[in-house]
Structures are given as C-alpha cells and as structure tokens.
Amino acid sequence: MEISGENIMLIGSLLLLISIFAGKTSFRFGIPVLLLFLAIGMLAGSDGLGGIRFENPRIAQFVGIVSLNFILFSGGLDTNWKAIKPVLWIGVSLSTLGVLLTATTLGFFIHVLTDFTLIESLLLGTIVSSTDAAAVFSILRAKNLGLKKNLRPTLELESGSNDPMAYVLTIAFLGLIIEPEKSAWSIIPMFLQQMSLGLIAGFGFGFLSKQIINKIKLDFEGLYPVLVIALMFLNFSVTDFFGGNGFLSIYISAVYLGNNPMIHKKTIFKVFDGFAWLMQIVLFLTLGLLVFPSDIVPVFGIGILISLFLIFVARPLAVFISLIPFKMKLRRRFYISWVGLRGAVPIVFATYPLIAGIDKANTMFHIVFFISVTSVIIQGSTLSIVAKWLHVAIPEKAKPLNQVEKLLADREKQFKETFKITPNCAAIGKKMVELAIPTSVNIIMIERNKRYLSPNGATIVESGDILHVLADDELSLLLVQEGLRIDKVAE
C-alpha cells in the first residue's frame, strides 16, 4: 500500500489508536512503549501485515527533528532545577565526556570486528552513544520504581542533555567521510561553536520567551501554547542557522521557562506533555515503517556482538571514567551504567548517513535499529530487578507519593492567610506572574467586589482585592507580605 494524501489520515489515525491501546497494555507488563510503537510501525510496513511502503529517510528525519523538538522541550519544562542542581556537574560529565568515551570505545571495537573503516566505525559508535529518557522513565513509571538519593535526577539530566553531544559528533564524523581531505582536528572548533552558541542561545531565547509570554496580551488562553510552540521552533531554527546546537538550545530554554513564573503555566505544561506523547508515537511509528525486517536478519550476528559490547563494556567504562572526580557509591555507578537505554534518537541520527548516501549507510541504519531494540529488551526489562539487586531502589513503604497524593498534599498547606491589597500597595497594576512571592506559595482565590475569582498568571492585582493564600510555613507568608508590600493583613 502506498501512502497518499487521500489515505494518510486514515492510516495515521488507525496506527495512532492501535499504539495508544498497545501503550496502555505495555504499562501493565513493564514493556517500554517505544518498543511497541516501533513494532507496530514494522508490522504496518511493507515487510509486515499492513504492506505500507515507506522508503523516504528525508521525511523520517524531518519527523524525527520536529518530534525531538517537542520531546526535549517538554522534558526541559518538567526538569526541576532544585532537583538537578546538586547533580549538575555529574550530569554534564556523563552527557559530554561519557558520550565521547562511549562513541570512541565502541567505534574501535566495531573497526576491529567489521570491515568498516575507522571513521565509519566511529560514526556508528557515535550514533548510538546517547541514552533515551523516554525508554528509561516509561519503565520506571510502569514498575512504580523509586530510586534512592539523586539517582533519578542524574539519569533524567543525562538523558535530556546528552543528545546534543551525540548530534555534534555524528555530523562531525559524517563530514570527515564525505570530505576525506578534512582534518580530524576540525571537529574541535565545530564542537566548541555548536555547544557555546547552543548554550548562549538557550539562555537568551529562554529569557526572551519569558518576557514575550508574560507581556503579550492574547484574547484566548489556548493561544499561549501556540505562541510557545512558535518560539520553540524559532529558537531551534535561528540557533541552527548560526551554527549552534538547536537541540541543546531548546532544552536549556525550556528548563529556564519551566523554573520561572509564566502566564498560563499549567495549560502550557499540559499541552506540551500531550504533544510530547503524540510526537513519541509518531516518531517511533515512522521509524518502524522505515525499517525493513528482512534487512535486519543479515546484521543479526554483528548487531548482537556490538550491542553486548555496548551494554557490558563501552557504557560502564564511559560512566566509571566520567564519574572519577565525584564521590558516589560503587553500586550507584553500576546502576547508572545499566540505565543506558538506546531508543529513537540514535535511529533518527542514523538517517543522516542514509541521506548523505555514504557506503554502508543502509547497513549502519539497521545495525543501529537492532542495537536500540536489543538495548530496550535486555536493559529495559531488568531495570527494577537490577535496582533491587544493587540496593538503590526505595523500599515499597518509603516510596515517594504518587501524582494524586502530591496534588492533594499541595492543596493541604499548613498555614493559611488572607491579605488585603490597600490603595498604597506596590502590587497594584501588576500581573500575578510579576509578583515577588515564593513559588511554594499558592494564591488560591481573589475576592473582588464580593465576587470570587480563580487567578492565573495574567490576573492583574487591583486595589481592594482580598487574596486567600496557602503556604508551607510562616516564613513564606512573611515573604508574601514583604513581596507585595502590604501594609496590613485583613482581619
């Protein structure tokens, strides 16, 4: 079956429905959803039951880039700065030095094992050098597995921030293959340019986006997520145009936005969470359609050896060397080594050699696909077992609250107060998002002219308003009074 304008909506909606129902089942059995999405795409492909013929790596790459924009941006919004701050340098080391060591170690092994040239081997090693956050946490959620200390923030930070490094190295080694006369040292200035511009653009666009979102007055709340999507794509495109790393830029800008006051923040978060899930499904289905199972069989033997070497040698070696400067128990280092799942990102990066038309690109693509699938099967199915074996899992009775319990806990603050906005209050005329109050404080209701309003970030404070406030402690209430410059507390 050929994909056309007439049937693409029918095919897409059916595959989407099947994927959603399959994903629901996967949580029950602890199977990573991405594995099922890929499998559904393969079954729907030309070698499968669906017979859908899809052989366009350019479209697959475009879908991959758009999807990664949403996935990384959503992940950045959900990243709690306070949680990752204690493990920031550990995460940076794993996502840079760890990726480089994984790529080079695996690359030299591939060169010895196969007839690939050294540069081709390093390219293949680089493509599979980054980990996949979606694969890791879909299993952790399904197994309801809690991790001790700062393990979860560390894994979260590494998974969200190591794709840019793998992307830079992939483009660099691919360039050396296309232009053999170029020096290997040319990678260094390219790396510095990509990372430095990506870093600067990330903070710059984050700050600019915050100002635009909070200052602009849109008539409909539903337009704010659309505005953020436009800013996200503008961020990626401008950064990429000037030679920076767009993936790094959008991740950093999202972390910045997620940890600062923003109008209609809850709405934006929910919309991006939904888009992230949609894009994961679309991405995995597209990559599954692009793969021909009959082409995987010839690389089965080589793929198994490369995958086992990556899991048991290259990844642990890279992790242990990257963590040398940091104090960390041995069993935690082992667990970080084990949680090195490969997912959709390496498969997206594998489309670059396909589009460039280099020799052995098709073989590389199917080896990468095989490595990603075996990594999810071997490591993904044993995350909870290994966590308990290494004693890094939180015991059942000590597990953190689930999302519903957290929400209830947030609504049951110990300290409540009511503040009245007097005519000389400095808060008058300001939006809620502009008020200098702690983020742990909730202004749950505004009483205005005998009417009750549910405030959001765009609500403007007026004279005579009575604010009903919930806070964790008395100090927070004092900070609210100080930040609003309120003369007195309403009786």
C-alpha positions, 0 to 999 in steps of 0.5 A: 500500500502506498501512502497518499494524501487521500489515505494518510489520515486514515492510516495515521489515525488507525496506527495512532489508536492501535499504539495508544491501546498497545501503550496502555497494555505495555504499562501493565507488563513493564514493556517500554512503549517505544518498543511497541510503537516501533513494532507496530510501525514494522508490522504496518510496513511493507515487510509486515501485515499492513504492506505500507511502503515507506522508503523516504529517510528525508521525511523520517528525519524531518519527523524525527527533528520536529518530534525531538523538538517537542520531546526535549522541550517538554522534558526541559519544562518538567526538569526541576532545577532544585532537583538537578542542581546538586547533580549538575556537574555529574550530569554534564560529565556523563552527557559530554565526556561519557558520550565521547568515551562511549562513541570512541570505545565502541567505534574501535571495537566495531573497526576491529570486528567489521570491515568498516573503516575507522571513521565509519566505525566511529560514526556508528559508535557515535550514533548510538552513544546517547541514552533515551529518557523516554525508554528509561522513565516509561519503565520506571513509571510502569514498575512504580520504581523509586530510586534512592538519593539523586539517582533519578535526577542524574539519569533524567539530566543525562538523558535530556542533555546528552543528545546534543553531544551525540548530534555534534559528533555524528555530523562531525564524523559524517563530514570527515567521510564525505570530505576525506581531505578534512582534518580530524582536528576540525571537529574541535572548533565545530564542537566548541561553536555548536555547544557555546552558541547552543548554550548562549542561545538557550539562555537568551531565547529562554529569557526572551520567551519569558518576557514575550509570554508574560507581556503579550496580551492574547484574547484566548488562553489556548493561544499561549501554547501556540505562541510557545510552540512558535518560539520553540521552533524559532529558537531551534531554527535561528540557533541552527542557522548560526551554527549552534546546537538547536537541540541543546538550545531548546532544552536549556530554554525550556528548563529556564521557562519551566523554573520561572513564573509564566502566564498560563503555566499549567495549560502550557505544561499540559499541552506540551506533555500531550504533544510530547506523547503524540510526537513519541508515537509518531516518531517511533511509528515512522521509524518502524515503517522505515525499517525493513525486517528482512534487512535486519536478519543479515546484521543479526550476528554483528548487531548482537556482538556490538550491542553486548559490547555496548551494554557490558563494556563501552557504557560502564567504562564511559560512566566509571571514567566520567564519574572519577572526580565525584564521590558516589557509591560503587553500586550507584555507578553500576546502576547508572551504567545499566540505565543506558537505554538506546531508543529513537534518537540514535535511529533518527541520527542514523538517517543522516548517513542514509541521506548523505548516501555514504557506503554502508549507510543502509547497513549502519541504519539497521545495525543501529535499529537492532542495537536500540531494540536489543538495548530496550529488551535486555536493559529495559526489562531488568531495570527494577530487578537490577535496582533491587539487586544493587540496593538503590531502589526505595523500599515499597513503604518509603516510596515517594507519593504518587501524582494524586497524593502530591496534588492533594498534599499541595492543596493541604498547606499548613498555614493559611492567610488572607491579605488585603491589597490597600490603595498604597500597595506596590502590587497594584497594576501588576500581573500575578506572574510579576509578583515577588512571592515564593513559588511554594506559595499558592494564591488560591482565590481573589475576592473582588467586589464580593465576587470570587475569582480563580487567578492565573498568571495574567490576573492583574492585582487591583486595589481592594482585592482580598487574596486567600493564600496557602503556604508551607510555613510562616516564613513564606507568608512573611515573604508574601507580605514583604513581596507585595508590600502590604501594609496590613493583613485583613482581619 
